[in-house]
Amino acid sequence: MANLIELCPCGSNKTYPNCCGRYVDGNEPAPTAEALMRSRYTAYTLLREEYLRATWHHSTRPDSLELATEPSSKWLGLEVFRHECNHRRRIMPWSNSSRVTK
């Protein structure tokens, strides 16, 4: 089992590099809504404003979160109770390949 210092803040019981680190550090996009939620929680705990802003929709994204200048928050933990992936595949009329639709 991983040392407590190495565990990802998201509560997955995985090490940071094998969990949210690969998304927060910019190596790959979060593949699911759950991974995105966990990585954003982790970014808040690590004061990683650049990742939070990069994963925020441009129409509502603030210019700055000022995480480094605001009083520090105490993050108590993240617990995911349920996550579902309900993708359906169908053939788009303008394409010869199937696409995931919502």
Sine and cosine of phi, psi and omega as CSV:
sin_phi,cos_phi,sin_psi,cos_psi,sin_omega,cos_omega
0.00,0.00,0.54,-0.84,-0.06,-1.00
-0.94,0.33,0.52,-0.86,0.10,-0.99
-0.89,0.45,0.60,-0.80,-0.03,-1.00
-0.84,0.54,-0.53,0.85,0.01,-1.00
-0.92,0.39,-0.51,0.86,-0.05,-1.00
-1.00,0.03,-0.19,0.98,-0.07,-1.00
-0.94,0.35,0.58,-0.81,0.04,-1.00
-0.92,0.38,0.66,-0.75,0.00,-1.00
-0.89,0.46,-0.29,0.96,-0.07,-1.00
-0.95,0.32,-0.18,0.98,0.04,-1.00
1.00,0.02,0.24,0.97,-0.04,-1.00
-0.98,0.21,-0.21,0.98,-0.12,-0.99
0.93,0.37,0.34,0.94,0.12,-0.99
-0.96,-0.28,0.33,-0.94,0.07,-1.00
-0.95,0.30,0.44,-0.90,-0.02,-1.00
-0.81,0.59,-0.75,0.66,-0.01,-1.00
-0.89,0.45,-0.47,0.88,-0.01,-1.00
-1.00,-0.07,0.10,1.00,-0.02,-1.00
-0.77,-0.63,-0.92,-0.40,-0.09,-1.00
-0.95,0.31,-0.34,0.94,-0.01,-1.00
-0.84,0.54,-0.60,0.80,-0.02,-1.00
-0.93,0.37,-0.38,0.93,0.06,-1.00
-1.00,-0.04,-0.76,0.65,-0.05,-1.00
-0.89,0.45,-0.60,0.80,-0.01,-1.00
-0.99,0.15,0.05,1.00,0.14,-0.99
1.00,0.09,0.26,0.97,-0.04,-1.00
-0.99,0.12,-0.47,0.88,0.01,-1.00
-0.35,-0.94,0.43,-0.90,0.03,-1.00
-0.98,0.22,0.49,-0.87,0.06,-1.00
-0.91,0.42,0.80,-0.60,-0.12,-0.99
-0.99,0.16,-0.31,0.95,-0.04,-1.00
-0.70,-0.72,0.25,-0.97,0.06,-1.00
-0.88,0.48,-0.63,0.77,0.02,-1.00
-0.90,0.43,-0.70,0.72,0.02,-1.00
-0.89,0.46,-0.63,0.78,0.04,-1.00
-0.91,0.42,-0.71,0.71,0.01,-1.00
-0.87,0.48,-0.71,0.71,0.01,-1.00
-0.90,0.43,-0.66,0.75,-0.03,-1.00
-0.93,0.36,-0.58,0.81,0.05,-1.00
-0.93,0.35,-0.63,0.78,0.09,-1.00
-0.86,0.51,-0.73,0.68,0.01,-1.00
-0.86,0.51,-0.68,0.73,0.01,-1.00
-0.88,0.48,-0.62,0.78,0.07,-1.00
-0.88,0.47,-0.69,0.72,-0.03,-1.00
-0.92,0.40,-0.49,0.87,-0.03,-1.00
-0.99,-0.14,0.08,1.00,0.00,-1.00
0.86,0.51,0.65,0.76,-0.03,-1.00
-1.00,-0.08,0.95,0.31,-0.07,-1.00
-0.85,0.53,-0.62,0.79,-0.04,-1.00
-0.88,0.48,-0.62,0.79,0.03,-1.00
-0.94,0.33,-0.68,0.73,0.01,-1.00
-0.86,0.50,-0.71,0.70,0.00,-1.00
-0.92,0.39,-0.60,0.80,0.00,-1.00
-0.92,0.38,-0.44,0.90,-0.03,-1.00
-0.98,-0.22,0.24,0.97,-0.01,-1.00
-0.97,-0.25,0.70,-0.72,0.02,-1.00
-0.87,0.49,0.72,-0.69,-0.11,-0.99
-0.86,0.52,-0.46,0.89,-0.06,-1.00
-0.96,0.28,-0.31,0.95,0.00,-1.00
-0.83,-0.56,0.00,1.00,-0.05,-1.00
-0.94,0.35,0.79,-0.61,0.07,-1.00
-0.96,0.28,0.36,-0.93,0.04,-1.00
-0.90,0.43,-0.58,0.82,-0.01,-1.00
-0.46,-0.89,0.56,-0.83,0.09,-1.00
-0.99,-0.12,-0.29,0.96,0.02,-1.00
0.80,0.60,0.65,0.76,-0.01,-1.00
-0.90,0.44,-0.58,0.81,-0.05,-1.00
-0.97,0.26,-0.39,0.92,-0.05,-1.00
-0.98,-0.20,-0.33,0.95,0.01,-1.00
-0.98,0.19,0.41,-0.91,0.11,-0.99
-0.84,0.54,0.65,-0.76,-0.07,-1.00
-0.91,0.41,0.71,-0.71,0.09,-1.00
-1.00,0.05,0.44,-0.90,0.08,-1.00
-0.98,-0.21,0.94,-0.34,-0.01,-1.00
-1.00,0.05,0.85,-0.53,-0.11,-0.99
-1.00,-0.01,-0.36,0.93,0.01,-1.00
0.65,-0.76,0.31,-0.95,0.03,-1.00
-0.85,-0.52,0.77,-0.64,0.05,-1.00
-0.79,-0.61,0.89,-0.46,0.02,-1.00
-1.00,-0.07,0.88,-0.47,-0.04,-1.00
-1.00,0.05,-0.53,0.85,-0.06,-1.00
-0.34,-0.94,0.62,-0.79,0.08,-1.00
-0.55,-0.84,0.77,-0.64,0.02,-1.00
-0.83,-0.56,0.55,-0.83,0.09,-1.00
-0.88,-0.48,0.94,-0.33,-0.08,-1.00
-0.92,-0.40,0.82,0.58,0.02,-1.00
-0.99,0.14,0.67,-0.74,0.11,-0.99
-0.89,-0.45,0.60,-0.80,0.02,-1.00
-0.97,-0.24,0.68,-0.74,0.11,-0.99
-0.50,-0.87,0.36,-0.93,0.02,-1.00
-1.00,0.07,0.80,-0.60,0.05,-1.00
-0.99,0.14,0.65,-0.76,-0.06,-1.00
-0.88,0.47,-0.43,0.90,-0.03,-1.00
-1.00,-0.08,0.12,0.99,-0.08,-1.00
-0.68,-0.74,0.46,-0.89,0.09,-1.00
-1.00,-0.03,0.04,1.00,-0.03,-1.00
-0.88,-0.47,0.36,-0.93,0.06,-1.00
-1.00,0.09,0.53,-0.85,0.02,-1.00
-0.79,-0.62,0.50,-0.87,0.07,-1.00
-0.98,0.19,0.78,-0.63,0.04,-1.00
-0.83,-0.55,0.32,-0.95,0.03,-1.00
-0.97,-0.26,0.00,0.00,0.00,0.00
